[in-house]
Amino acid sequence: LPKIVSIDAGIKVNVVPGKAKAVVAGLEAEVLTQAADAVEKQTGLSFSFGETEDGIQIIVEGKGAHASTPDEGNNALTGLLSYLVSLPLADCPQLQAVKSLVTLFPHGDTRGKAVGIAMEDELSGPLTLAFDMLTLDKDHLEGAFDCRACLCATEENSLNVIRARMAEEGLTLQADHMTAPHHVDGNSHFVKTLLKAYEEYTGLEGHCESTGGGTYVHHLENGVAFGASMPGTDNKMHGADEFAVIDELLTSAKIFAQVIVDLCC
């Protein structure tokens, strides 16, 4: 003592966690709250505490987000890890593991800089990375991060680099392959047909965009993400208050129907 008893954070790998929990034993409440005050000022996260059978539970609250846009959230998990390494804990495997994770996934690093894979290209923009899930106890550690790779990313300059960096910190990457980035020519007949229908029913100028979203069309050679949100509407994607606008869904349905007619005739 004092030690980390457990960590539990994340609900799904593609969601930046808005809440994270840990239990520590052997520390006074005053020590925990003072350290929390400092981290709150640095990160904008909020901390609360409660008694459990195993020690004091720490609850960190930030802001959830879709993992493809991690900058829109405030990662409670990485904030919790930064907090834990600031505590006067005894040296133990759990603490060493947390220190390694903070080295690899520091709070606020959403571009993979610390793991050595920060990159970007003109078409797809910058790579994004979010550390989104972690469970830890006295015997076990398992976590997951979400990386949205840009077109210039390969297994050699991305996956293999992360694997090597994790090995340096005593951690094993279990993923044996990466999903290749996906691109469809914006000048293709298919994409032009989509944009034409979009312009017809919205009155807005259509244009192509890149997204880190791992959509259902990623594995279709000519598939693109299309609809059903509109510019200017923040649907709070993967947030606690995610919503859709009925009028926008109806407009999307009209656009989809027109596209089907145009492509099939």
N, C-alpha and C positions, 0 to 999 in steps of 0.2 A: 504494500500500500504506500501511497495512493495509486490507483490504477483505473484503466478503462475496463468496464465490465462488458459493455455491449454497444453496438451502433446499429441503427435501423433507419434506412432512408431510401426514398424512391418508390414509385408505384409502377413505372413502366420505363423501358429504356429510352423511348423517344419523347419523354416529358422531363423538362428541367424541374427538379423537385422544389416545391414551395415550402416544404416542411421536412425537417430531419430531427431524429432523436438519438440520444446517447445516455448511458448510465455510467456514472463514475462513483468510485468508493474511496473513502479515506481522506476526503477534502472537506474543509469547512465551507458552509454556504457563503460566507463573506468573501472567501477567495474566489469562488465561482462567479459571484455577481460582479466583483471588481474587474475580473478578466473579461466578462461579458460586456461591461460598459465600454471598454477599450475597443473590442471588436465591433460593437454596434456602431461606434463613431466611424470606424474605418470602412464598414461594408454596407451600412443601412439595414442590416438584418435586425430582428428582434429576438430576445431570449426570455425564456421563462423556465421555472424550476419546480420540481415536486419530489416528495419523498416516495421511495419504493422499498421493497424488501431487500434489494441488493445494493442500494445506495441512493444517490440523488439523480433524478432524471433531468436531463437538459433538453429542452425543446427549442429548436431554432426555426423561425419563420421568415421566409423571404418572399419571392414572387415566382410562381410557376410560369412556364412558357413551352412552346413547341421546341423540340431539340434542334430543329433546323434553323431556329432564330434565337439562339441562347442569349444574345445581347438584350433581348426584350424581357428577360427574367432576372432574378437575383437568386443564384443557386444556394439553397439552404444547406445542402450536403457539403460543398466545398467550404462554405463559411463555417460549418460545424467543425470540420477537420482543422481549419486554421485556428479555431478557438481551442481545440483540444491540445494542439502542440504548444500553445502558450501557457498551459497549466503546469504546475510543479509536480509532474507525475514521476513515479519510479520507472526506471528503465525496464522494459519487458517487451516480448514479441508484439503485443498489440500496439504499444506506443511506436515501436520501430516501423510497423506496417503503416500506421497513420502518417508518420513522418515521410515515408516513401511516397504515399499517395499525395501528400501536399507538395512534394517536389515535382511529381509528374503532372498533377492537376491543380495548380494553385488557383485560389479564388480569383475570378475575373479573367482568367485566361480562356477565352472561347475560340481561339484560333490554333490551338495545338502547338504553341511556341515551346512550352516546357518539354514536350515529348519529341520535339525536333521535326515536326511535319508542317509547320506554317507555310502555306503557299497559296497562290491565286493565279487566275488567268483572266483574260479579257472577257471571254464569253460567260463564264460561270461565277466569277468573283472569287472571294476568299473561301478556303476550307473552314468548316466550323467543327468544333468538338465540345461536347458537354459530358461531364461525369455525373451520371444520373441515378445510379443505384448502388447501395452498399449494405451488406450485413456482416457483422463481426461479433464474435464472442471468444471465449477462452480457447476454443479449438479450431476456429473456422473463419475464413475471410473470403467473401465472394462479392465482386462488384461488376458493374457494366458501364461503359461509356458509349456515347453515340457520336459518330463522325460522319459528316456529310462531305464527301470528297469532290473536289473540282475536276475538270476534264484533264488537267495535267497530272493528276494523282495516279500512281501505279502501286502495285504491291511492293516493288523495290523501294520507292521513295516514301511510302506511307506505312503500310502494314508491317514490313520488315523492320523499319526504323522504330516504330512503337514497340514491337516485340523486343528488340535489343535494349531499348531504354528501360523497359519494365524489368528485364532480366538483370540489368545493372542494379536495380533497386530491390532485387530478391522476389519479384512477382512474375507470374506466368500468364502470358496472353493465350487464352484457349482458342481464339478464332484462328482458323487455318486458311482463310481466304477472305477477300473483300469483294463487295459488289462493285463492278466497274461503273464509272460515271456514265450518264446517258445523255445523248444529244440528238436532236432532230433539226434538220435544216429549216430555218424560218422562211426560206423562199420556196419550199415545196408546195405542191398543189393542195395537199391536205391542210397544212397550216394556214395557207392563204384563204381557204374555204372557211375555216374556223373564224378567222379574223373578220372576214366579210360579214358573216352572220352576227358576230358580236357588235360590229359597228352599226349594222342595220337596226338592231333592237335596242341599243343603248344610246346611240347618237354620239358615242365616244370614239376616239381614234384608237384602233387596235394596234398592238405591238407585242413582240415576243419578250418574255422574261425568263431569267434563270431562277431556279428554286432549289433549296436543299431538301425539299419535301420528298420522302420516299414513297411516291404515289403508286397506285395499283397498276399503272401503265409502264412502270420502270423497265419491266422485262419484255415489253413489246417493242420490236425494232423501230416502228414508226409512231409509237405512242407518245402523247404529250398530255400534261395536266391541263384541263380546260374547265373553268367554272369551279364552284358556283358562288363564289364571293365576288363582291364588286369593289372597285377602287373607292377609297374613302371610308370603308366600313371595317372596323376592327372587330372581328368575330370572337376575340379572346380565345383563339384556338388552343385547345388542351388546357385551358384555364378552368377554374372552378365555376365561372359564369359564362362559359362558351354558349353562343347563341347563333341563330340564323334569322334573317329578315325575310318574311313571307313574300313580300313583293319581289325581292331579289331572286328568290327561288322560282317564282312564277316566270320572271323574265328569263332566267336560265333555262327553264323547261322549253320556252318558245325558241330560244337560241339552239338548243340541242335538237329539237324537232326539225328546225330549218336546215341545220347541218346535215342531218340524216337524209333529208329530201335532196339537198344539193349534191351530196356525195353518191347517192344511189341512182340519180336520174341521168 
